[in-house]
Amino acid sequence: MNSVATNMVVVPDIAGPVHDDSNEGQVLAISEMSDLFGVTLRTLRFYEEKGLLNPVRRGARRFYSTQDVGRMRVILQAKKIGLTLAEIRRVIKLVEGTSPRQEQFVELQSICQGQQQILSEQKAMLDEQVAEVDQVLDALNALIATG
């Protein structure tokens, strides 16, 4: 049995790109970026407009660097957990900053814990709403059955 894989730590996308210099200098056209992440061209333009992506322009064409690919991974995971654009901007600034990685992880952990608290509160409210709707439906079903 190989013991190497047992100690492997998977870094979440939100923690920022793992630097891979082998693809440095490689760029993707907007259609390739769209295909890679399963998003629309409009989505990529939106993130550019908001300053989250910075493609290189050559005429009317956009080209995305490995940094943009890493940023897109961060953006999509941050979006998936419900962070706002302002929070996503903060995460990108953090992971691309110069503070030590361990400090970045602690700050990211704090951001994610805050989001987890918000989501837990929203879930509790939704559970209450579902229970209320269930009661209304039960009452309506009883009225219809005796109708």
Residue frames as a rotation matrix with the C-alpha (Angstrom) as fourth column:
MET 1
0.577 0.817 0.000 0.00
0.817 -0.577 0.000 0.00
0.000 0.000 -1.000 0.00
ASN 2
-0.276 -0.668 0.691 1.31
0.649 -0.660 -0.379 3.43
0.709 0.343 0.616 -0.92
SER 3
0.088 0.281 -0.956 1.49
0.964 -0.266 0.010 5.72
-0.251 -0.922 -0.294 2.12
VAL 4
-0.877 -0.473 0.089 2.30
0.478 -0.834 0.276 8.88
-0.056 0.284 0.957 0.14
ALA 5
-0.499 0.751 0.433 -1.32
0.159 -0.412 0.897 9.62
0.852 0.516 0.086 -0.74
THR 6
0.179 0.627 -0.758 -2.53
0.875 0.250 0.414 9.31
0.449 -0.738 -0.504 2.87
ASN 7
-0.175 -0.334 -0.926 -0.78
0.786 -0.613 0.072 12.54
-0.592 -0.716 0.370 3.89
MET 8
-0.727 -0.094 0.681 -1.92
0.605 -0.558 0.568 14.57
0.326 0.824 0.462 0.91
VAL 9
-0.329 0.613 -0.718 -3.80
0.441 -0.572 -0.691 17.78
-0.835 -0.544 -0.082 1.73
VAL 10
-0.170 0.380 0.909 -6.21
0.959 -0.148 0.241 19.07
0.226 0.913 -0.339 -0.88
VAL 11
-0.832 -0.137 -0.537 -6.10
0.282 -0.939 -0.197 22.85
-0.477 -0.316 0.820 -1.10
PRO 12
0.212 0.967 0.141 -9.53
0.724 -0.058 -0.687 24.35
-0.656 0.248 -0.713 -1.79
ASP 13
0.010 -0.171 0.985 -9.76
0.924 -0.376 -0.075 26.55
0.383 0.911 0.154 -4.87
ILE 14
0.854 0.421 0.306 -10.70
0.284 -0.870 0.404 29.52
0.436 -0.258 -0.862 -2.69
ALA 15
0.656 -0.681 -0.325 -7.24
0.369 -0.087 0.925 29.32
-0.659 -0.727 0.194 -1.09
GLY 16
0.461 -0.455 -0.762 -5.79
-0.696 -0.718 0.008 30.57
-0.551 0.527 -0.648 -4.36
PRO 17
0.853 -0.114 -0.509 -3.96
-0.374 0.547 -0.749 29.01
0.364 0.829 0.424 -7.22
VAL 18
0.571 -0.770 0.287 -1.18
0.268 0.505 0.821 26.56
-0.776 -0.391 0.494 -6.67
HIS 19
0.419 -0.443 -0.793 1.64
-0.732 -0.682 -0.006 28.10
-0.538 0.583 -0.610 -8.66
ASP 20
0.430 -0.236 0.871 2.45
0.511 0.859 -0.020 25.99
-0.744 0.454 0.490 -11.70
ASP 21
0.067 -0.518 -0.853 5.15
-0.450 -0.779 0.437 27.64
-0.891 0.355 -0.285 -13.77
SER 22
-0.593 -0.335 0.732 4.96
0.384 0.681 0.624 24.97
-0.707 0.651 -0.275 -16.49
ASN 23
0.112 0.719 0.686 2.03
0.992 -0.040 -0.120 26.78
-0.058 0.694 -0.718 -18.14
GLU 24
0.100 -0.132 -0.986 3.46
0.325 -0.932 0.157 30.27
-0.940 -0.336 -0.050 -17.60
GLY 25
-0.718 -0.352 -0.600 3.01
-0.352 -0.560 0.750 32.37
-0.600 0.750 0.278 -20.68
GLN 26
-0.824 0.510 0.248 0.21
0.543 0.585 0.602 30.17
0.162 0.631 -0.759 -22.01
VAL 27
-0.764 0.616 -0.193 -2.97
-0.493 -0.749 -0.441 32.10
-0.416 -0.242 0.876 -22.70
LEU 28
-0.570 0.681 0.460 -6.54
0.714 0.687 -0.132 31.05
-0.406 0.253 -0.878 -23.40
ALA 29
-0.824 0.445 0.352 -8.97
-0.035 -0.659 0.751 32.74
0.566 0.607 0.558 -25.76
ILE 30
-0.567 0.665 0.487 -12.28
-0.816 -0.371 -0.443 33.75
-0.113 -0.649 0.753 -24.22
SER 31
0.395 0.739 -0.546 -14.04
-0.786 0.579 0.216 30.77
0.475 0.344 0.810 -25.84
GLU 32
-0.141 -0.537 -0.832 -11.45
0.082 0.831 -0.550 28.38
0.987 -0.146 -0.073 -24.36
MET 33
-0.944 -0.162 0.286 -11.83
-0.237 -0.268 -0.934 29.99
0.228 -0.950 0.215 -20.93
SER 34
-0.146 0.980 0.132 -15.61
-0.988 -0.150 0.021 29.69
0.040 -0.127 0.991 -21.25
ASP 35
0.421 0.256 -0.870 -15.36
-0.425 0.903 0.060 26.01
0.801 0.345 0.489 -22.17
LEU 36
-0.543 -0.754 -0.369 -12.83
0.019 0.429 -0.903 25.28
0.840 -0.497 -0.219 -19.43
PHE 37
-0.987 0.118 0.112 -15.11
-0.132 -0.182 -0.974 26.58
-0.094 -0.976 0.195 -16.67
GLY 38
-0.540 0.837 0.086 -18.52
0.817 0.497 0.292 25.94
0.202 0.228 -0.953 -18.23
VAL 39
-0.128 0.470 -0.873 -19.51
0.449 -0.758 -0.473 29.61
-0.884 -0.453 -0.114 -18.06
THR 40
0.689 0.448 0.570 -20.84
0.709 -0.254 -0.657 31.97
-0.150 0.857 -0.493 -20.68
LEU 41
-0.279 -0.743 0.609 -18.82
0.810 -0.523 -0.266 34.63
0.516 0.419 0.747 -22.47
ARG 42
0.327 0.517 0.791 -21.10
-0.008 -0.836 0.549 37.15
0.945 -0.186 -0.269 -20.79
THR 43
0.950 -0.008 -0.311 -20.04
0.306 0.208 0.929 35.82
0.058 -0.978 0.200 -17.37
LEU 44
0.088 -0.996 -0.031 -16.36
0.990 0.084 0.117 36.27
-0.114 -0.041 0.993 -18.22
ARG 45
-0.296 -0.136 0.946 -17.01
0.478 -0.878 0.023 39.81
0.827 0.459 0.325 -19.47
PHE 46
0.730 0.630 0.266 -18.96
0.026 -0.414 0.910 40.54
0.683 -0.657 -0.319 -16.28
TYR 47
0.738 -0.508 -0.444 -16.06
0.626 0.269 0.732 39.43
-0.252 -0.818 0.517 -14.07
GLU 48
-0.308 -0.830 0.466 -13.72
0.923 -0.379 -0.064 41.54
0.229 0.410 0.883 -16.20
GLU 49
0.068 0.446 0.893 -16.02
0.214 -0.880 0.423 44.55
0.974 0.163 -0.155 -15.84
LYS 50
0.940 0.339 0.048 -16.01
-0.001 -0.138 0.990 44.06
0.342 -0.931 -0.129 -12.05
GLY 51
0.345 -0.898 0.273 -12.20
-0.849 -0.423 -0.318 43.93
0.401 -0.122 -0.908 -12.01
LEU 52
0.599 -0.077 0.797 -11.98
-0.510 0.730 0.454 40.28
-0.617 -0.679 0.398 -10.97
LEU 53
0.415 -0.487 0.768 -10.37
0.736 0.677 0.032 39.11
-0.535 0.552 0.640 -14.21
ASN 54
0.396 -0.373 -0.839 -7.80
-0.393 -0.895 0.212 41.01
-0.830 0.246 -0.501 -16.25
PRO 55
0.524 -0.206 0.827 -7.49
0.681 0.684 -0.261 39.48
-0.511 0.700 0.498 -19.71
VAL 56
-0.549 -0.728 -0.412 -4.97
0.144 -0.567 0.811 40.86
-0.824 0.386 0.416 -22.15
ARG 57
0.635 0.763 -0.121 -6.60
0.059 -0.204 -0.977 42.61
-0.771 0.613 -0.175 -25.09
ARG 58
-0.700 -0.701 0.136 -5.29
0.213 -0.023 0.977 42.13
-0.681 0.713 0.165 -28.60
GLY 59
-0.848 0.520 0.099 -7.57
-0.106 -0.350 0.931 44.15
0.519 0.779 0.352 -30.79
ALA 60
-0.008 0.939 0.344 -11.10
-0.862 -0.180 0.473 43.10
0.506 -0.293 0.811 -29.92
ARG 61
0.381 0.116 -0.917 -9.99
0.050 0.988 0.145 39.69
0.923 -0.101 0.370 -28.60
ARG 62
0.507 -0.175 0.844 -9.43
-0.857 -0.209 0.471 38.77
0.095 -0.962 -0.256 -24.96
PHE 63
0.175 -0.514 -0.840 -6.78
-0.036 0.849 -0.527 36.34
0.984 0.122 0.130 -23.78
TYR 64
0.841 0.248 0.481 -6.61
-0.485 -0.047 0.873 34.91
0.239 -0.968 0.080 -20.27
SER 65
-0.169 -0.985 -0.036 -3.37
-0.724 0.149 -0.674 34.13
0.669 -0.088 -0.738 -18.46
THR 66
-0.319 -0.028 -0.947 -2.67
0.418 0.893 -0.167 31.34
0.850 -0.449 -0.273 -15.97
GLN 67
-0.994 -0.008 -0.109 -3.29
0.100 -0.470 -0.877 33.94
-0.044 -0.883 0.468 -13.24
ASP 68
-0.451 0.888 -0.092 -6.79
-0.882 -0.427 0.198 34.55
0.137 0.170 0.976 -14.66
VAL 69
-0.048 0.387 -0.921 -7.41
-0.191 0.901 0.389 30.78
0.980 0.195 0.031 -14.71
GLY 70
-0.697 -0.280 -0.660 -6.40
0.561 0.360 -0.745 30.60
0.447 -0.890 -0.094 -11.03
ARG 71
-0.921 0.387 0.035 -8.58
-0.352 -0.794 -0.496 33.61
-0.164 -0.469 0.868 -10.23
MET 72
-0.245 0.879 -0.408 -11.53
-0.764 0.084 0.640 32.01
0.597 0.469 0.651 -12.00
ARG 73
-0.279 0.090 -0.956 -11.20
0.368 0.930 -0.020 28.92
0.887 -0.357 -0.292 -9.83
VAL 74
-0.916 -0.089 -0.390 -11.24
0.397 -0.332 -0.856 31.16
-0.053 -0.939 0.339 -6.74
ILE 75
-0.749 0.659 -0.070 -14.21
-0.662 -0.738 0.129 33.15
0.034 0.143 0.989 -8.07
LEU 76
-0.163 0.741 -0.652 -16.32
-0.465 0.525 0.713 30.10
0.870 0.419 0.259 -8.84
GLN 77
-0.373 0.032 -0.927 -15.73
0.657 0.715 -0.239 28.40
0.656 -0.698 -0.287 -5.50
ALA 78
-0.964 0.019 -0.264 -16.32
0.181 -0.682 -0.708 31.66
-0.194 -0.731 0.654 -3.62
LYS 79
-0.567 0.804 -0.182 -19.52
-0.769 -0.436 0.467 32.18
0.296 0.405 0.865 -5.60
LYS 80
-0.237 0.450 -0.861 -20.59
-0.010 0.885 0.465 28.60
0.972 0.119 -0.205 -4.93
ILE 81
-0.501 0.023 -0.865 -20.39
0.825 0.316 -0.469 29.16
0.263 -0.949 -0.177 -1.16
GLY 82
0.437 0.899 0.020 -22.34
0.871 -0.428 0.239 32.39
0.223 -0.087 -0.971 -1.49
LEU 83
-0.285 -0.580 -0.763 -19.74
0.695 -0.674 0.253 35.12
-0.661 -0.458 0.595 -1.12
THR 84
0.788 0.537 -0.301 -20.58
0.248 -0.724 -0.643 38.54
-0.564 0.432 -0.704 -2.55
LEU 85
0.692 -0.541 0.478 -18.50
0.474 -0.159 -0.866 40.24
0.545 0.826 0.147 -5.25
ALA 86
0.549 -0.488 0.678 -16.93
-0.647 -0.762 -0.025 42.48
0.529 -0.426 -0.734 -2.61
GLU 87
0.619 -0.296 0.728 -16.00
-0.515 0.547 0.660 39.43
-0.593 -0.783 0.186 -0.55
ILE 88
0.799 -0.337 0.499 -14.63
0.563 0.711 -0.421 37.67
-0.213 0.617 0.757 -3.63
ARG 89
0.646 -0.569 0.509 -12.53
-0.023 -0.680 -0.733 40.74
0.763 0.462 -0.452 -4.38
ARG 90
0.528 -0.411 0.743 -11.23
-0.849 -0.276 0.451 40.61
0.020 -0.869 -0.494 -0.78
VAL 91
0.741 -0.224 0.633 -10.37
0.010 0.946 0.323 36.90
-0.672 -0.233 0.703 -1.13
ILE 92
0.769 -0.466 0.439 -8.48
0.565 0.171 -0.807 37.50
0.301 0.868 0.394 -4.38
LYS 93
0.541 -0.571 0.618 -6.55
-0.471 -0.814 -0.340 40.39
0.697 -0.107 -0.709 -2.84
LEU 94
0.609 -0.264 0.748 -5.73
-0.699 0.268 0.664 38.18
-0.375 -0.927 -0.021 0.13
VAL 95
0.717 -0.294 0.632 -4.51
0.285 0.951 0.119 35.14
-0.636 0.095 0.766 -1.82
GLU 96
0.615 -0.529 0.585 -2.53
0.628 -0.120 -0.769 37.26
0.477 0.840 0.259 -4.26
GLY 97
0.867 -0.259 0.425 -1.04
-0.420 -0.839 0.345 39.35
0.267 -0.478 -0.837 -1.45
THR 98
0.038 -0.980 -0.196 2.35
-0.376 0.168 -0.911 39.02
0.926 0.109 -0.362 0.11
SER 99
0.202 0.050 0.978 1.31
-0.978 0.061 0.199 37.84
-0.050 -0.997 0.061 3.57
PRO 100
-0.814 -0.560 0.155 2.53
-0.562 0.826 0.034 34.36
-0.147 -0.059 -0.987 4.55
ARG 101
-0.522 0.614 -0.592 0.35
-0.272 0.538 0.798 31.48
0.809 0.577 -0.113 3.28
GLN 102
-0.625 0.285 -0.727 -0.46
0.717 0.579 -0.389 30.37
0.310 -0.764 -0.566 6.83
GLU 103
-0.767 0.349 -0.538 -1.86
0.070 -0.788 -0.611 33.84
-0.638 -0.506 0.580 7.62
GLN 104
-0.677 0.535 -0.505 -3.85
-0.702 -0.267 0.660 33.72
0.218 0.801 0.557 4.38
PHE 105
-0.564 0.452 -0.691 -5.33
0.225 0.889 0.398 30.35
0.795 0.069 -0.603 5.38
VAL 106
-0.700 0.288 -0.653 -6.34
0.675 -0.029 -0.737 31.70
-0.231 -0.957 -0.174 8.81
GLU 107
-0.724 0.432 -0.538 -8.02
-0.409 -0.897 -0.169 34.74
-0.556 0.098 0.826 7.22
LEU 108
-0.600 0.502 -0.623 -9.77
-0.558 0.295 0.775 32.53
0.573 0.813 0.103 4.64
GLN 109
-0.672 0.334 -0.661 -10.91
0.581 0.792 -0.190 30.25
0.460 -0.511 -0.726 7.44
SER 110
-0.738 0.377 -0.559 -12.43
0.281 -0.581 -0.763 33.26
-0.613 -0.721 0.323 9.20
ILE 111
-0.656 0.490 -0.574 -14.23
-0.743 -0.552 0.378 34.37
-0.131 0.675 0.726 6.03
CYS 112
-0.556 0.419 -0.718 -15.59
-0.205 0.768 0.606 30.86
0.806 0.484 -0.341 5.47
GLN 113
-0.743 0.294 -0.601 -16.68
0.666 0.413 -0.622 30.51
0.066 -0.862 -0.503 9.10
GLY 114
-0.725 0.490 -0.484 -18.58
-0.239 -0.838 -0.490 33.79
-0.646 -0.240 0.725 8.81
GLN 115
-0.513 0.522 -0.681 -20.27
-0.800 -0.003 0.600 32.54
0.312 0.853 0.419 5.65
GLN 116
-0.701 0.237 -0.673 -21.07
0.265 0.962 0.062 29.22
0.662 -0.135 -0.737 7.31
GLN 117
-0.796 0.408 -0.447 -22.81
0.399 -0.203 -0.894 31.09
-0.455 -0.890 -0.001 10.14
ILE 118
-0.567 0.583 -0.581 -24.88
-0.703 -0.711 -0.027 33.14
-0.429 0.393 0.813 7.68
LEU 119
-0.516 0.341 -0.786 -25.85
-0.558 0.563 0.610 30.03
0.650 0.753 -0.101 5.71
SER 120
-0.820 0.212 -0.532 -26.79
0.486 0.748 -0.451 28.14
0.303 -0.629 -0.716 8.89
GLU 121
-0.692 0.585 -0.424 -29.10
-0.003 -0.589 -0.808 31.00
-0.722 -0.558 0.409 9.91
GLN 122
-0.445 0.518 -0.730 -30.66
-0.893 -0.316 0.320 31.08
-0.065 0.795 0.603 6.44
LYS 123
-0.696 0.148 -0.703 -31.13
-0.114 0.943 0.312 27.31
0.709 0.298 -0.639 6.54
ALA 124
-0.844 0.396 -0.361 -32.90
0.476 0.248 -0.844 27.54
-0.245 -0.884 -0.398 9.90
MET 125
-0.494 0.682 -0.539 -35.25
-0.502 -0.730 -0.463 30.19
-0.710 0.041 0.703 8.49
LEU 126
-0.461 0.293 -0.838 -35.94
-0.804 0.262 0.534 28.05
0.376 0.919 0.115 5.41
ASP 127
-0.861 0.137 -0.490 -36.63
0.266 0.942 -0.204 25.02
0.434 -0.306 -0.848 7.59
GLU 128
-0.699 0.630 -0.338 -39.20
0.180 -0.302 -0.936 27.10
-0.692 -0.715 0.098 9.53
GLN 129
-0.382 0.551 -0.742 -40.80
-0.838 -0.545 0.027 28.26
-0.390 0.633 0.669 6.28
VAL 130
-0.656 0.109 -0.747 -41.01
-0.412 0.778 0.475 24.71
0.632 0.619 -0.466 4.93
ALA 131
-0.876 0.336 -0.346 -42.63
0.481 0.589 -0.649 23.56
-0.014 -0.735 -0.678 8.19
GLU 132
-0.533 0.694 -0.484 -45.16
-0.229 -0.669 -0.708 26.40
-0.815 -0.266 0.515 7.96
VAL 133
-0.392 0.358 -0.848 -45.99
-0.915 -0.058 0.399 25.56
0.094 0.932 0.350 4.33
ASP 134
-0.845 0.055 -0.531 -46.38
0.028 0.998 0.059 21.90
0.533 0.035 -0.845 5.33
GLN 135
-0.765 0.584 -0.273 -48.90
0.369 0.049 -0.928 22.92
-0.528 -0.811 -0.253 8.01
VAL 136
-0.348 0.634 -0.691 -50.85
-0.684 -0.675 -0.275 25.08
-0.641 0.377 0.668 5.55
LEU 137
-0.530 0.101 -0.842 -50.91
-0.720 0.471 0.510 22.27
0.448 0.876 -0.177 3.00
ASP 138
-0.926 0.207 -0.315 -52.04
0.328 0.856 -0.401 19.76
0.187 -0.474 -0.860 5.63
ALA 139
-0.556 0.749 -0.360 -54.88
0.050 -0.403 -0.914 22.09
-0.829 -0.527 0.186 6.62
LEU 140
-0.289 0.422 -0.859 -55.85
-0.905 -0.414 0.101 22.66
-0.313 0.806 0.502 2.98
ASN 141
-0.766 -0.042 -0.641 -55.74
-0.343 0.871 0.353 18.92
0.544 0.490 -0.682 2.24
ALA 142
-0.853 0.484 -0.195 -58.02
0.444 0.479 -0.757 18.30
-0.274 -0.733 -0.623 5.24
LEU 143
-0.352 0.736 -0.578 -60.45
-0.371 -0.677 -0.636 20.99
-0.860 -0.010 0.511 4.04
ILE 144
-0.400 0.149 -0.904 -60.49
-0.908 0.069 0.413 19.56
0.124 0.986 0.108 0.53
ALA 145
-0.911 -0.007 -0.412 -61.00
-0.006 1.000 -0.004 16.00
0.412 -0.001 -0.911 1.83
THR 146
-0.665 0.696 -0.270 -64.03
0.510 0.160 -0.845 17.04
-0.545 -0.700 -0.462 3.94
GLY 147
-0.912 0.042 -0.408 -65.23
-0.239 -0.863 0.445 19.38
-0.333 0.504 0.797 1.20
